[in-house]
């Protein structure tokens, strides 16, 4: 199976994975998973043909061999797994379990296995690994806080109270800034992305965005932050120099996840209610094309070479 250079999409309702050709802007093929598993988030293992698939309805993590096009292993995790992060240094895998208030830790190697499940705050959502330090950031909606957890002994080194229902976190590429997406319940005008200065342990900027900033992605050149505003159905482009939204691009009734192509020129955004992926020139602020995929596309990732 030729998967290199493709973009892959988790179709949650259809229990399938779509593979897209970014040059032809079309779906090339589709792999069906076990019925009722609910694939919702994806991650690609570096230097390995393994695609990690978070299965929300099955409380599991599926390991799909891209060369063979088959699921080789299914690992049990916690209740209602939602987000996934992979450490660039150790390649350890972390999954947030929303309904069991925990994260599952999966050891990478010849034999992928769950080595631990540790308790965290209430309703963990977004999770990210620091680019060079042994550190995790975890967003919790119910307890309204961010936890920073060191990954050598898995102890909490800092708990930051964020009174804005944090749903997503993302470390900046330099490692000194943490982006936090906040969802203020029933106040659609007050959703924000916070920029937290990790050296000062303080919020240094607040940027107003659309309703439910579900995914945050810093561009490869470090100039911009892409925000998938879920209920607003928009991709918002934040200029990090001016700390302002410079483009707000309508995608659909809702949006879920974002990935960039190899050159970082185009963003690919999942539109769950329309069953499509939108191709966006994020620098120009223009939607270029729609690619039809399966039902309720959620997670999306570029597979690389």
RARAKA-V89243 format. One record per helix or strand of 3 or more residues. SS is the DSSP state (@ for helix, = for strand). FROM is the first residue (numbers start at 1). LEN is the number of residues. If there is no record, write none. Layout:
{{SS	FROM	LEN} {SS	FROM	LEN}}
This chain:
{{=	6	6} {=	16	6} {=	26	7} {=	39	6} {=	50	6} {=	60	6} {=	70	7} {=	81	6} {=	93	5} {=	102	6} {=	113	7} {=	124	6} {=	135	6} {=	145	6} {=	155	7} {=	166	6} {=	177	6} {@	188	3} {=	192	6} {=	202	7} {=	213	6} {=	224	6} {=	234	6} {=	244	7} {=	258	3} {=	266	6} {=	276	6} {=	286	7} {=	297	6}}
